[in-house]
Amino acid sequence: MIDLTINSKGLKHNIDRAHERNIILPTIEQQRDPSKIPEKILEGLTKVGMQDIDPLNLFRITWKNEQKDFGGLYHGPNYIVLPPELTGVKCRIICMLGRWFPIGAHKVGAAFGCLVPPLVTGQFDSAYHKGAWPSTGNYCRGGAFNSALLSCYSIAILPQGMSRERFEWLEGVASEVIATPGSESNVKAIYDKVAELKAQDDVWVFNQFQEMGNYMWHYNVTGNAIADAFEEIKGEKGRFAGMAFCSGSAGTMGSGDRLKELYPTAKLGVGESLQCPTILNNGYGDHRIEGIGDRHVPWIHNVKNTDMVIAIDDEDPVETLRLFNEPIGRAYLKECGVDPELVDLLGYFGISGIANTLCCIKMAKYYELDENDVVATVLTDSAAMYGSRIEELRARDGEYSHEKAAIDFHTHILGEKTDHLLELRYTDRKRIHNLKYFTWVEQQGKTVEELDALWYDQEGTWGEAAKAAAKVDDLINEFNEATGLLKKL
């Protein structure tokens, strides 16, 4: 669970460093509801760019940032709604926008959720420890960014097969970058590097796949932001039917636990690549949906509360990325009746965001959802991280054409079917949960008793992790009080 034991020595170092460098920490509640942020902080934000290495940007770790790259404050949650003309299904699909976070991806929030508990307890000593951030892409960027804001040393760990843009970005922010062999499918190589780093006494590993702070942040912040978006658009007959997310670290799946509390009939789907169907079929392989890890089931995935597994052929999001970003592709979508204003926003979709959306389409077709239904997902990042992938597709396939756009739209979006999908029975969920044993007990030092608690003690594990946000916020408030900075505002 989330350990909130105080280490007085480390806590004093962290408080002193924050005081010296004018660092004030936001609470989880303020990230959920920015209206609770102090007025003086708001005044400071009007003078800061969203991507600046400035501690004030900790207060921009929220779904509710104003859509401005410089000086923005807050409004309602950032999302777009996809209509039938684009998706081919009757229901509406809410896509939450990761673009309007610092770093342009919502993983900066997951990283904050993992970092802040050991920071405000002093277990992570910023004067001594180096923070290691194992990742399949954006999480290590979020960890490096937060570390830079907090003046902490960061080690970003990600597969060498990730997009060039990620490495270029990390060069200017992370203290150190380690590229592990393979692609996003090679999570084991990341774990091996983590094991090597753990042998160094001054390295603190923030493992997103097992840190309940990741789950805690998404449950409280992402889950409630999606609910806010639904309440804005539901109308008189709107029904919240469900949500689907590709697994990755499974942190975002935690938002589904919150949404199922608010909307008890909603279904929660987990997506993965058909080329590496670990959850669907105990399978393995390599794929091109950057940002989602596989060949394991993350510790923080509450499998018992998951209703469906959806596999996406990686050719679908990769080709759709090109459709969405080539001028000819966008022109074709407009010809097909897609709102031109929506077409102009398709740059908000990165590869994993497209995969998430395709999961929603498959879910909608399976459950025969209609115009009163709404499903939701997140666009983790945007096309800004994948320009090199589009260049690679041009080099492989040649210039884009009207005919290619038609094929891509009708094959990779409208042509989605309900194949490679499984609605989970109790025994299916237990099978998937049991896969955790081989990674987490045999390899990563967890106990069978801890594994069983995730299944049999839902309130004592997932419930306590969700409620830990209030306790963490109390410690954040005590931390800020000790630095004396809030009093000076």
Summary of the structure (lengths in Angstrom):
residues: 489
radius of gyration: 21.4
end to end distance: 34.9
largest distance: 65.5
contacts: 1847
relative contact order: 0.14
helix: 52%
strand: 13%
